[in-house]
Amino acid sequence: MTARSGPLDYPGTSWRDRPAIDRGDGIYLAGDMVAAPGLLSEVSWASAVEASRLALSAPLRSPVRSA
């Protein structure tokens, strides 16, 4: 993949400045503009794999009950 470009970031930023996959509190992002390197399809795939790994390894939480 020599001389290829993934999503273009603003000048002075990189893929590391994008939103993290693990947003905390049981929320995980997957998509082509999250903090994962690679071209668009690679980022989507890698972030989905990482988000699912994190979600499956997270401790189970009791469901939220409305009042």
C-alpha positions as CSV (number, residue, x, y, z in Angstrom):
1,M,0.0,0.0,0.0
2,T,2.8,2.4,-0.9
3,A,1.8,6.0,-1.6
4,R,-1.8,5.5,-0.6
5,S,-3.9,7.8,1.5
6,G,-6.6,7.1,4.0
7,P,-9.1,9.6,5.2
8,L,-7.6,13.1,5.1
9,D,-7.0,14.7,8.5
10,Y,-6.8,18.4,9.0
11,P,-3.3,19.9,8.8
12,G,-1.3,19.2,11.9
13,T,-3.4,16.3,13.0
14,S,-3.3,12.5,12.4
15,W,-5.5,9.5,12.9
16,R,-4.5,9.5,16.6
17,D,-6.5,12.7,17.0
18,R,-9.8,11.1,16.0
19,P,-12.3,9.9,18.5
20,A,-11.2,6.8,20.5
21,I,-12.9,3.5,20.0
22,D,-13.5,3.1,23.7
23,R,-15.6,6.1,24.8
24,G,-16.1,4.8,28.3
25,D,-19.2,3.8,30.2
26,G,-19.8,0.9,27.8
27,I,-19.9,2.9,24.6
28,Y,-17.7,1.8,21.7
29,L,-17.3,3.4,18.3
30,A,-16.6,1.7,15.0
31,G,-16.3,3.3,11.6
32,D,-14.0,5.0,9.1
33,M,-13.2,8.0,11.1
34,V,-12.2,6.6,14.5
35,A,-8.7,6.4,16.0
36,A,-7.3,3.4,14.0
37,P,-4.7,3.5,11.2
38,G,-5.3,2.5,7.6
39,L,-7.4,3.1,4.6
40,L,-11.2,3.6,5.0
41,S,-12.3,0.0,4.8
42,E,-9.3,-1.1,7.0
43,V,-10.2,1.4,9.6
44,S,-13.8,0.4,9.6
45,W,-12.9,-3.3,10.0
46,A,-10.2,-2.8,12.6
47,S,-12.4,-0.5,14.7
48,A,-15.3,-3.0,14.5
49,V,-13.0,-5.8,15.7
50,E,-11.6,-3.8,18.5
51,A,-15.0,-2.4,19.6
52,S,-16.5,-5.9,19.7
53,R,-13.5,-7.3,21.6
54,L,-13.8,-4.5,24.2
55,A,-17.6,-4.9,24.5
56,L,-17.3,-8.7,25.0
57,S,-14.6,-8.3,27.6
58,A,-16.4,-5.6,29.5
59,P,-18.1,-6.6,32.8
60,L,-21.8,-7.2,32.5
61,R,-23.9,-4.2,33.7
62,S,-27.4,-4.4,35.1
63,P,-30.1,-3.0,32.8
64,V,-31.2,0.6,33.3
65,R,-34.7,0.7,34.7
66,S,-36.9,3.7,34.2
67,A,-38.8,5.1,37.1
